[in-house]
């Protein structure tokens, strides 16, 4: 794949011809042209240079020592389909030159040629390459902006996250995303994938929480036919399905210890064995893991493997909780209003000052996901064009802003416990509906209810 990324960089022209006099003469013709010219006497030396520093346009003689001009053409198009090749040939080999055009050559020119003729042909090819570069640059910029649409916010914390994503996305290293539930870890993982060179391949997601070791092993690594009762066919796992793409492992801190060993082996070797298999399968995938826990604390408590932690934590992206970026709440409200106005065929214009003040001071234990749920519910039920305090969920209507500001500091766990309890009461302790409102898996809700002694 080409490494040419700057559309404003000086164009590069290669002349590949074993006739030294002809090559030097061509280079002299372009001495004052706005392009850099290199001369090569054979295809091998040119291709070696082109592999690391691709040329925009190649003037290549059809007959070369070793590989032919057609071989050079094939290799150039394989390395960079946007590179253009002009074939130089004697009059007697015109048929072969025409065949080269059918294989992707820009054009051909017969020897001897006039200076104006070859300059015109080269400049036309350079112009075509420049247009392709500009188009790709604009497409990349538009795609980058689109990718960040769901990561809403202009606060310093969010801007820092976006900057880090742009740096790490083009790389191949593993990424660990850390943040509380509802902060948007999977959104960030998808953006990293979309901005990476792997964006044309699959993004595969798996939540490690609440499953047995056997189920996780089967889901991630797959199985061979006959590996166990019911394995009537060979089935590839999610890691293998993400080949040349990205595998996203959410709630990695919940992964059982024995599965951590298997995952570590894959991360180190990039090979896996399906359940019941004896032949290793090589998989090229990028690994992004996420957790709402402090993995360093889990490592210290011997609940997470230290070697796996360091393998995953090549680049750490920490997502701030919503209470730490309250300046973004109005932006997020507008974002969700636009989404749900469209979805519910409503035309709600905004939130009045009193309702905005309640939302701004609320601690949001469920973070952005909770705010999204509140706006979705409010848009669905609101009959006016402006959202007022009476349109907010009952538990928010009862909140006293002064008491929120002046009451004793409480832990995040206390706030989360109280909010879960309120939603459980609203749903008459229907766990499926409660999990749906909180936008968390039922297994996560069950674990939190056990932790807070709500069962």
C-alpha positions, 0 to 999 in steps of 0.5 A, a space after each residue: 500500500 502506498 505511503 504517499 499521503 500528502 497531496 501537497 508533496 512534490 511529485 516524484 517521477 521515475 525513469 527506468 531505462 537501461 540506456 543511460 544516455 536516454 535516461 539522462 536526456 529525459 532527466 534533463 528535460 525535466 530539470 526545471 519541472 516541478 517534480 523530483 526525478 530519479 533514474 534507474 537502469 533496471 526494474 529490480 533497483 527501481 522496485 526496491 526504492 518504490 517499495 519504501 518511497 512510491 513514485 507518482 509516475 513511472 517512465 519505464 522501458 518495455 525491454 529491460 535486463 532481468 524483468 520486463 517493463 510489463 513485470 514492473 507495471 504489474 508490481 507498481 499496480 500491486 504496490 499502489 493502484 494509483 501510481 501511473 506507468 508510461 511505457 517506452 517502446 520501439 516501433 516494433 513492439 507497439 502491440 505489446 505496449 497496447 497490451 500494457 495499457 489494457 493491464 493498467 498503464 497510463 499510456 505508451 510512447 515510441 522511441 525516439 520521441 520529442 521533448 514536448 511529446 513526453 513532457 505532455 504525457 508525463 504532466 497529464 499523468 501527474 495531473 491525474 495522480 494529483 486529482 486522486 490524491 486530493 480526492 482521497 485527502 478530502 474523503 479522509 477528512 470527511 470520514 474523520 469528521 463523520 467518525 467523531 459524530 457520536 463522540 460529542 463534546 468540546 471540553 478539554 477532556 473530550 478534546 484530549 481523547 479525540 487527539 489521542 484517537 487520531 494518533 493511535 488509530 493509524 497504528 497497529 498496537 493494542 489499545 486499552 479503553 478505561 472508563 465508567 459504564 456509560 462513558 462510550 467505550 465501544 463508541 471510541 473503539 469503533 472510531 479507532 477502527 474506522 480511522 485505521 487502515 483496517 476500516 474495510 475489514 470487520 469490527 467484531 465486539 464481545 462482552 466478557 462479563 457474565 459468561 462461563 469460561 466454556 462459552 467465552 472460549 467457544 465464542 472467541 476461539 470457535 470449535 472443530 467438528 466433533 469437539 463436543 456433543 452438538 458440535 456438528 460443524 466446524 465454527 470459527 470464533 469471533 477472533 478469527 472472524 475479525 481477521 485483518 480487522 479489529 476485535 473489541 473485548 468489552 469488560 475485559 476485567 471480568 474475564 476468567 483467569 484461565 481464559 486470560 491465559 488463553 488470550 495472552 497466548 494468542 496476543 503473544 503468538 497471533 495464533 489460536 487453536 479452535 476447541 478440539 483443534 490441533 492445527 494453529 490458525 494464524 489471525 491478523 487482528 487488532 485488539 482493543 479491550 475496555 474495562 470499567 474497573 481499575 486493572 492495576 488494582 485487579 493486578 495487585 489483587 491477583 485477579 488479573 494477569 500482570 503480563 496480559 495487562 501490559 500486553 493490552 495496555 500499550 496505549 491507554 485511553 481514559 474516558 472522563 465521566 459525564 460529571 467531570 465534563 458538564 460543559 458538554 451536557 448542552 451539546 449532548 442534549 442537542 445531539 440526542 434531541 436531533 436524533 430522537 426528534 427524527 426517530 419519533 417525528 417530533 420537533 422539540 426545539 430545546 430545553 428551558 433553563 430550569 430543566 437544563 439546570 437540573 440536568 447540569 447539576 445531576 451527577 449522572 451515575 450512568 454517564 452519557 448513556 443515562 443522559 441519552 436514555 433521559 432525553 429519549 424518554 422525554 422526547 417520546 412523552 413531551 407534548 410541547 416544543 420545549 422540555 421543562 422540568 415537568 417533562 423530566 423523569 419523576 426522580 429528576 423532578 424531585 431533585 432539589 438543586 441546592 441539596 445536590 450542591 450542598 449535601 455531604 459528598 457521596 461516593 459514586 457507588 452510593 449514587 449508582 445504588 440509589 439510581 438503580 433502586 429508583 429505576 427498579 421501583 419504577 419498573 416494579 422490580 422487572 429486571 429486563 425492563 430496568 436493564 433496558 432503561 439503564 442501557 446495561 446488560 442484564 448480567 451487569 444489572 444482576 451483578 450490581 444488584 448483588 453488590 448493593 444487596 438489592 436482591 
